[in-house]
Amino acid sequence: MIIEPNNISYRDTAARVVKKEAGYYRYIFHEYKVEYDYLMQSGLYEELTQKDLLIKHQEIQIDTDDPKVYKLIYPTQIPFQSYPFEWSYTQWRKAILAYLKINHIALRYGMILKDATPYNFYLNGGKAVMFDTSSFMFFKDNDNWIAYRQFCEEFFSPVALMHYNGSEWSKLTMANLRGMRLSFVSKQLPLKSWFNLTTLLHIHIHSKYYGYKSPKDIENKKNKGFTAEKIKSLQKMIFNTIYRWEKPCHFKSYWSTYYQNDIESPEYLKDKEATIRRWLEIIKPKSILDLGSNTGKFSFIAAEYAERVISIERDEKCVDEIEDKISKTNSNIFTLLGDVANPSQTIGFLNSETGSIYNRCSSDMVLGLALVHHLYISNRLNFDQISLIFSSFSNEYLIVEFIPITDNKVQILIKSNLFDATNYSEAKFTKALFNWFFIKEAISLKDSGRILYILKRKNYEK
């Protein structure tokens, strides 16, 4: 068997990621033998994995006669993979700080990362962990920081844009998988960014030195490399700047204070939580997806009963709050920035570099709490389309809440959206659900008029 390039891993000439029945494997090629052996034997791998900065792996028996293969490793399998264009500012900041920490440690061992892409990281338990084991290369004095431009375009620029202009700018990375031109980024940043030495040097001034370079320029650059100490100082400056940038530019968020200021009633919330806990205790799902999770109240409740919880929310401030809670509790929750009505797509080479959100997020149980009226009224989705969304994510169970047309929140949405709600009714909603689910139980929640359903999928192919 010859290990050919694939759409998961085709740019790395030193290794190849391959998906098999038991998960993802990485073939290490002979051209990377010296670097790999040094990584494993020098103590660098041990230090990085102990600090949860690099994914762990085990070496297993090679299953191919491809002559270029040196080792076959089986990494710890990632519980859930989100992509940078689905991250909030807090998550981006964790990843870039982890990248700089890894470089700082690697330089002590005479190595450095040859890549600088956020797509080499995953988030787990409130930490950003790198999974590209073959990204290390040797560094000696007078070498260049080979990944510097990539770092500025793919890592530092999105963080700077979010810090100065707001978290919405992270979505621009979906259209720029290989990073944004620094000349473009420089024009988008406000005047005050010119007075920050880090953004001045690594974005504004750096953007002026891009384009054609003569052979003489290239040769001169080779002779003007860095010492390890100079690169450490350079990266420390960037690290300290980002460390101080604790928050992005935030606009007012109504949803981040929803449970404190705008919940229907304490009795309603108490009854809703008790009912959901009862159902979770009975079913004991291994995986749960919370759609439109707000600040994650029910995601954290779900995490008490399931091995894995994925929390999707469109408000970036809410996602930041969830990620902060995950860091403090080391919870088994994975949160991402996403719009249920407009989910992230498969993109990249042949539309297959990134995985479908439906495949990545499919779970034994789906929660759709206080969500249906937003999808129906604000997003103009009909009940069949909403039910299809739930069915596409759910492997077996669905807990969904229906809020009647008489509810004050629904009336506000109808008026603000100038919406004709003639067809908005519980009967039509349950009829649409019945295309994919059986209703197991329906509960009228106290002091609200709202109804909570638990449903089970009908047996059919998605």
Helices and strands as residue ranges (DSSP letters): E 15-20, E 23-29, G 30-32, H 33-41, H 44-50, E 57-60, E 69-75, G 84-86, H 89-108, E 111-113, G 118-120, E 121-124, E 127-130, G 133-135, E 136-138, H 148-150, I 151-156, H 157-165, G 167-175, H 182-188, G 191-195, H 197-199, I 200-205, G 206-208, H 215-222, H 228-244, G 255-257, H 258-261, H 266-283, E 287-291, H 297-302, E 308-313, H 316-329, E 333-337, G 349-351, H 357-361, E 363-368, H 372-373, I 374-378, H 383-393, E 394-402, H 408-416, H 426-433, E 437-444, E 451-457
